Amino acid sequence: MEPEILWSPNQQIKESSHVYTYMQWVDNHYKMNLHDDYESLWNWSTEHVDQFWESLLHYFKISYNGKYTKVNNRAVMPFTRWFEGISLNYAEHIFLRKSAQHPAIIFKHERMEEFQEISWEELYKKVSAFAIFLKEAGVKKGDRVVAYLPNIPEASIAFLACISLGAIWSSCSPDFGASSVIDRFQQINPIVFITVDGYSYNGKIFDKSNDNAFIAAALTSVQKIVMVNFLVGCEKFSTNKEIIFWDDTISEIQGDLTFERVEFNDPLWVLYSSGTTGKPKAITHSHGGMLLEHLKYLHFHNDV
């Protein structure tokens, strides 16, 4: 028995979607006959995997250096490599799409009455300033920068600054306990630790001073600590390492934002498994892989 169809888009809605535009592009470039047949597109993407991913590189006009001779080296995971020979930067493509007509970030949390909007110009300046701070702190391609932050604008700024240098990002939410964070971050030997003084949830404030002190003591590789004063009035926590307040890292530093292009397969960030069967396992995703995946997902699946 066929299930009842609750809703189906009309032709006007279909033809205004990103995935429809992409199907027309595929028809033209690969001499296909998809028209607006999504199932045929899906079949093509799974039966011609290399051709599909290569199409995204060109469809989204990815900016890169170098040349590749094949899309996929056909090695068994985890030794699979994509587009070997080209270099790019994820953060560079974020700013290629900047616009004065729309804010870059719209933010609100439970202790704010009004929404906060951050323009592309402001985001660019703050990312540039924090990137310069990281560079002066000795951060370079391949180094790890870790963050113990809630989902706030500072997290996005720090992330973009980190990866603009070709450094590797990793983060944990501040609702994680200290031991859970240490189990993750200790594996990757970070040199910069960005943290928050506390956060709020359901009207309750959670002070992270003690957890911050434990984490800082355990991360012996860390050379600098940056603290975001998210809760007004919180002081620096106890540690023998230098603590720099977030505002001091971006207030006076001036300069242009530059992008270190890295190999397509170089790590963008480190994620972790849940840790239910021993310590959490580190999981890396690549600059190029995440760039193509996010563009594909946001355009075709979410139609953003």
VEXMIVEX-744123 format. One line per field, with one value per residue (C-alpha): z negated, x negated, y negated; residue in one letter; residue number from 1. Coordinates in steps of 0.5 Angstrom, whole numbers, always signed. Layout:
BEGIN
up Z|...
east X|...
north Y|...
aa A|...
i NUM|...
END
This chain:
BEGIN
up +0|+2|-4|-3|+0|-5|-1|+6|+8|+15|+21|+19|+12|+15|+21|+15|+11|+11|+13|+19|+21|+20|+24|+30|+29|+29|+35|+39|+37|+37|+43|+38|+38|+31|+32|+25|+23|+16|+16|+23|+20|+13|+17|+22|+15|+12|+19|+21|+14|+17|+23|+17|+13|+18|+21|+14|+14|+21|+19|+13|+16|+11|+11|+10|+12|+16|+20|+19|+24|+20|+16|+11|+10|+9|+3|-3|-9|-13|-7|-2|+1|+5|+10|+9|+11|+10|+4|+1|-5|-8|-12|-5|-2|-8|-7|+1|+0|-5|-4|-6|-5|-11|-18|-18|-25|-29|-36|-42|-49|-55|-58|-53|-51|-44|-38|-37|-29|-27|-20|-15|-16|-24|-23|-18|-23|-29|-25|-23|-29|-33|-27|-28|-36|-34|-29|-34|-40|-35|-32|-25|-20|-23|-31|-35|-38|-43|-45|-52|-49|-49|-42|-42|-37|-40|-38|-31|-31|-34|-29|-23|-25|-27|-21|-17|-19|-17|-24|-27|-31|-37|-42|-47|-50|-57|-60|-59|-66|-66|-66|-59|-56|-59|-56|-49|-49|-52|-46|-41|-45|-43|-44|-45|-50|-49|-55|-58|-65|-65|-62|-64|-62|-64|-68|-72|-72|-72|-74|-70|-74|-78|-71|-67|-73|-72|-65|-64|-69|-65|-58|-59|-52|-52|-52|-52|-55|-52|-57|-54|-60|-58|-65|-67|-74|-73|-75|-72|-75|-78|-74|-73|-65|-62|-61|-56|-56|-50|-49|-49|-44|-39|-41|-38|-33|-26|-20|-14|-14|-10|-9|-9|-3|-6|-2|-1|-5|-11|-18|-19|-26|-31|-33|-38|-39|-46|-50|-52|-50|-53|-52|-46|-40|-36|-29|-23|-18|-12|-10|-3|-5|-10|-5|+1|-4|-7|-1|+2|-5|-5|+2|+4|-3|-6|+0|-4
east +0|-3|-3|+1|-3|-2|-5|-9|-12|-9|-13|-15|-18|-22|-25|-27|-31|-38|-38|-34|-39|-45|-41|-41|-48|-49|-45|-49|-56|-55|-50|-45|-38|-36|-31|-28|-28|-31|-32|-36|-40|-41|-43|-48|-51|-52|-54|-59|-62|-68|-64|-59|-65|-69|-62|-62|-69|-67|-60|-61|-67|-72|-79|-85|-92|-95|-93|-90|-90|-85|-79|-80|-86|-82|-85|-82|-79|-83|-88|-83|-85|-81|-84|-91|-95|-91|-91|-85|-83|-76|-76|-77|-71|-67|-69|-68|-61|-61|-55|-54|-46|-46|-49|-54|-52|-45|-46|-42|-42|-37|-40|-40|-33|-35|-38|-46|-48|-55|-56|-61|-66|-66|-67|-73|-76|-75|-77|-83|-85|-85|-89|-94|-94|-95|-100|-104|-103|-107|-101|-102|-100|-98|-98|-92|-88|-82|-76|-72|-66|-59|-56|-57|-60|-67|-67|-66|-71|-76|-75|-75|-82|-85|-83|-85|-93|-92|-92|-87|-81|-78|-72|-68|-62|-63|-57|-62|-66|-74|-75|-71|-75|-82|-81|-79|-84|-90|-90|-92|-97|-94|-98|-93|-87|-81|-76|-70|-69|-62|-55|-48|-42|-35|-36|-42|-49|-55|-62|-67|-73|-75|-74|-78|-84|-84|-84|-89|-94|-93|-94|-102|-103|-99|-103|-97|-90|-85|-79|-72|-69|-62|-59|-60|-65|-68|-76|-82|-82|-88|-94|-101|-100|-99|-92|-90|-82|-79|-78|-85|-87|-82|-82|-88|-91|-90|-92|-89|-86|-90|-89|-94|-92|-93|-93|-85|-86|-89|-86|-81|-78|-78|-72|-71|-67|-62|-67|-63|-68|-74|-77|-74|-77|-79|-76|-79|-75|-79|-79|-77|-72|-68|-68|-65|-60|-58|-56|-53|-49|-47|-45|-42|-39|-37|-36|-40
north +0|-7|-12|-18|-24|-30|-35|-36|-42|-45|-47|-54|-52|-46|-51|-56|-51|-50|-43|-44|-49|-44|-39|-44|-45|-37|-36|-42|-40|-32|-31|-28|-29|-29|-35|-36|-28|-28|-20|-20|-25|-21|-15|-19|-21|-14|-10|-16|-18|-21|-25|-27|-30|-33|-37|-40|-43|-46|-48|-52|-55|-53|-57|-53|-52|-46|-40|-34|-28|-24|-25|-19|-15|-8|-6|-3|-8|-11|-11|-14|-21|-26|-31|-30|-36|-41|-46|-51|-54|-53|-60|-63|-61|-63|-70|-70|-70|-76|-81|-88|-86|-81|-80|-74|-72|-73|-71|-71|-67|-66|-72|-77|-81|-83|-79|-81|-82|-82|-84|-81|-87|-86|-79|-80|-85|-80|-74|-78|-81|-74|-70|-75|-74|-67|-68|-72|-67|-62|-58|-55|-50|-44|-46|-45|-50|-48|-51|-50|-55|-55|-57|-64|-69|-68|-61|-62|-68|-63|-58|-62|-65|-58|-55|-61|-59|-52|-50|-45|-46|-42|-44|-42|-45|-48|-43|-37|-36|-37|-30|-29|-35|-33|-26|-29|-35|-31|-27|-32|-36|-43|-50|-55|-53|-58|-58|-61|-64|-60|-60|-59|-54|-55|-61|-58|-60|-55|-58|-54|-57|-50|-46|-51|-50|-43|-43|-48|-44|-37|-40|-41|-43|-49|-55|-61|-61|-66|-67|-69|-74|-71|-72|-79|-80|-73|-73|-69|-62|-59|-57|-58|-59|-66|-68|-73|-76|-75|-83|-84|-79|-83|-90|-93|-89|-91|-87|-84|-77|-72|-65|-59|-54|-47|-40|-38|-32|-36|-36|-42|-40|-34|-31|-25|-19|-19|-15|-10|-4|-7|-14|-18|-16|-22|-23|-28|-31|-35|-42|-40|-35|-39|-45|-41|-37|-44|-47|-41|-40|-47|-48|-42|-39|-46|-50|-56
aa M|E|P|E|I|L|W|S|P|N|Q|Q|I|K|E|S|S|H|V|Y|T|Y|M|Q|W|V|D|N|H|Y|K|M|N|L|H|D|D|Y|E|S|L|W|N|W|S|T|E|H|V|D|Q|F|W|E|S|L|L|H|Y|F|K|I|S|Y|N|G|K|Y|T|K|V|N|N|R|A|V|M|P|F|T|R|W|F|E|G|I|S|L|N|Y|A|E|H|I|F|L|R|K|S|A|Q|H|P|A|I|I|F|K|H|E|R|M|E|E|F|Q|E|I|S|W|E|E|L|Y|K|K|V|S|A|F|A|I|F|L|K|E|A|G|V|K|K|G|D|R|V|V|A|Y|L|P|N|I|P|E|A|S|I|A|F|L|A|C|I|S|L|G|A|I|W|S|S|C|S|P|D|F|G|A|S|S|V|I|D|R|F|Q|Q|I|N|P|I|V|F|I|T|V|D|G|Y|S|Y|N|G|K|I|F|D|K|S|N|D|N|A|F|I|A|A|A|L|T|S|V|Q|K|I|V|M|V|N|F|L|V|G|C|E|K|F|S|T|N|K|E|I|I|F|W|D|D|T|I|S|E|I|Q|G|D|L|T|F|E|R|V|E|F|N|D|P|L|W|V|L|Y|S|S|G|T|T|G|K|P|K|A|I|T|H|S|H|G|G|M|L|L|E|H|L|K|Y|L|H|F|H|N|D|V
i 1|2|3|4|5|6|7|8|9|10|11|12|13|14|15|16|17|18|19|20|21|22|23|24|25|26|27|28|29|30|31|32|33|34|35|36|37|38|39|40|41|42|43|44|45|46|47|48|49|50|51|52|53|54|55|56|57|58|59|60|61|62|63|64|65|66|67|68|69|70|71|72|73|74|75|76|77|78|79|80|81|82|83|84|85|86|87|88|89|90|91|92|93|94|95|96|97|98|99|100|101|102|103|104|105|106|107|108|109|110|111|112|113|114|115|116|117|118|119|120|121|122|123|124|125|126|127|128|129|130|131|132|133|134|135|136|137|138|139|140|141|142|143|144|145|146|147|148|149|150|151|152|153|154|155|156|157|158|159|160|161|162|163|164|165|166|167|168|169|170|171|172|173|174|175|176|177|178|179|180|181|182|183|184|185|186|187|188|189|190|191|192|193|194|195|196|197|198|199|200|201|202|203|204|205|206|207|208|209|210|211|212|213|214|215|216|217|218|219|220|221|222|223|224|225|226|227|228|229|230|231|232|233|234|235|236|237|238|239|240|241|242|243|244|245|246|247|248|249|250|251|252|253|254|255|256|257|258|259|260|261|262|263|264|265|266|267|268|269|270|271|272|273|274|275|276|277|278|279|280|281|282|283|284|285|286|287|288|289|290|291|292|293|294|295|296|297|298|299|300|301|302|303|304
END
